[in-house]
Amino acid sequence: MPHFAARRAAFTRKEWALIVLGLATWVAIIAVAVWFVHQMTRSQAACGTALEARSLKLDGAEAARSAISRHFEASFAPGARVLDVGCGKGRDVVALLDMGFDAWGVEPNDAMRARALARDPRLPGRIAAAGLPGLGQPFGGGFDAVVCCAVLMHLAPDDLPAALEALAGVLEPRGRLLLALPEMLADRLVDGHDPDGRAFANHAPERVQALLADAGLALLRSEEIPTSSAETRWRVLLFER
């Protein structure tokens, strides 16, 4: 009997060892599953961020109107002469024309500019090759308003002061500047590039405001644009010279 009891106790210890081993295996499987779901969630969030960015005028599929276009009529005087800096495929220039503004655009990318010119029969002659920070005085300068949407984040921090000074430099007195400025979570940026490989720098709205104040522009309005992604925030800022 004692020998049988000892064997039974030993067998029980083996059973417990198997149970513990099984539990450890399940914990490992669950941990891997949680990690996989986390990575998938991050990937989907990144895709959502990219789609939100494109709705504000980056490369890729576009909605009929950009998110910033709803600010045009509330920000600019009727019939104002408006320059869209970094106009991409011309969507906002078309929207501005449709609203009765005297709209013009500049775009440094040849392919994007070609698509803009083919977009609407009103655009040839209204789109030129130029960009930031070396904007110059396109179409003779003297604009009542400037739109710059989803552009500044592609500039290095050292180029930001000259770029903002260039934007201010094409405005008439009391001219207005409308910016759409993103801020992406720092851990999504690698060596100054976003997950799609594009140059990307977070420019704090406070720094933008301070630099434009040095250029003679005052902040009139700041508003955050709601998006479906928690990884990128978009802010619209309106300044006046």
URURZI-V423006 format. One record per pair of residues at least 12 apart in sequence whose C-alpha atoms are under 7 Angstrom apart, sorted by the first residue. I is the first residue (numbers start at 0). GAP is how many residues later the second one is. If there is no record, write none. Layout:
BEGIN
i: {I | I}
gap: {GAP | GAP}
END
This chain:
BEGIN
i: {44 | 47 | 47 | 48 | 48 | 48 | 51 | 54 | 55 | 55 | 55 | 56 | 56 | 57 | 64 | 65 | 68 | 75 | 77 | 78 | 78 | 78 | 79 | 79 | 79 | 79 | 80 | 80 | 80 | 80 | 80 | 80 | 81 | 81 | 81 | 81 | 81 | 81 | 81 | 81 | 82 | 82 | 82 | 82 | 82 | 82 | 82 | 83 | 83 | 83 | 83 | 83 | 83 | 84 | 84 | 84 | 84 | 84 | 84 | 85 | 85 | 85 | 85 | 85 | 86 | 86 | 86 | 87 | 87 | 87 | 87 | 88 | 88 | 88 | 88 | 89 | 92 | 103 | 103 | 104 | 104 | 104 | 105 | 105 | 105 | 105 | 105 | 106 | 106 | 106 | 106 | 107 | 107 | 107 | 131 | 132 | 132 | 132 | 132 | 134 | 135 | 136 | 140 | 141 | 141 | 141 | 142 | 142 | 142 | 142 | 143 | 143 | 143 | 143 | 144 | 144 | 144 | 144 | 145 | 145 | 145 | 146 | 146 | 146 | 147 | 147 | 147 | 148 | 148 | 149 | 149 | 152 | 152 | 152 | 152 | 152 | 153 | 153 | 153 | 154 | 155 | 156 | 160 | 163 | 164 | 167 | 172 | 173 | 173 | 174 | 174 | 175 | 175 | 175 | 175 | 176 | 176 | 176 | 177 | 177 | 177 | 178 | 178 | 178 | 179 | 179 | 179 | 179 | 180 | 180 | 180 | 181 | 181 | 181 | 181 | 182 | 182 | 182 | 182 | 183 | 183 | 183 | 183 | 184 | 184 | 215 | 216 | 216 | 216 | 217 | 217 | 217 | 218 | 218 | 218 | 219 | 219 | 219 | 220 | 220 | 221 | 221 | 221 | 221 | 222 | 222 | 222 | 223}
gap: {184 | 180 | 181 | 180 | 182 | 183 | 175 | 12 | 12 | 93 | 94 | 31 | 93 | 92 | 26 | 26 | 23 | 69 | 23 | 21 | 22 | 23 | 21 | 22 | 64 | 65 | 20 | 21 | 22 | 62 | 63 | 64 | 19 | 20 | 21 | 22 | 61 | 62 | 63 | 64 | 20 | 21 | 22 | 60 | 62 | 63 | 64 | 20 | 21 | 22 | 62 | 63 | 64 | 20 | 21 | 22 | 46 | 62 | 63 | 20 | 21 | 45 | 62 | 65 | 18 | 19 | 20 | 19 | 24 | 25 | 28 | 23 | 24 | 26 | 27 | 26 | 12 | 22 | 23 | 21 | 22 | 23 | 21 | 22 | 23 | 24 | 25 | 21 | 22 | 23 | 24 | 21 | 22 | 23 | 31 | 26 | 29 | 30 | 33 | 31 | 30 | 33 | 29 | 28 | 29 | 30 | 27 | 28 | 29 | 32 | 27 | 28 | 31 | 32 | 26 | 30 | 31 | 32 | 30 | 31 | 32 | 30 | 31 | 32 | 30 | 31 | 32 | 30 | 31 | 30 | 31 | 29 | 47 | 48 | 49 | 50 | 45 | 46 | 47 | 46 | 45 | 44 | 50 | 48 | 50 | 47 | 68 | 66 | 67 | 65 | 66 | 62 | 63 | 64 | 65 | 61 | 62 | 63 | 59 | 60 | 61 | 57 | 58 | 59 | 54 | 55 | 56 | 57 | 53 | 54 | 55 | 50 | 51 | 52 | 53 | 19 | 49 | 50 | 51 | 18 | 47 | 48 | 49 | 46 | 47 | 25 | 22 | 23 | 24 | 21 | 22 | 23 | 19 | 20 | 21 | 18 | 19 | 20 | 16 | 17 | 13 | 14 | 15 | 16 | 12 | 13 | 14 | 12}
END
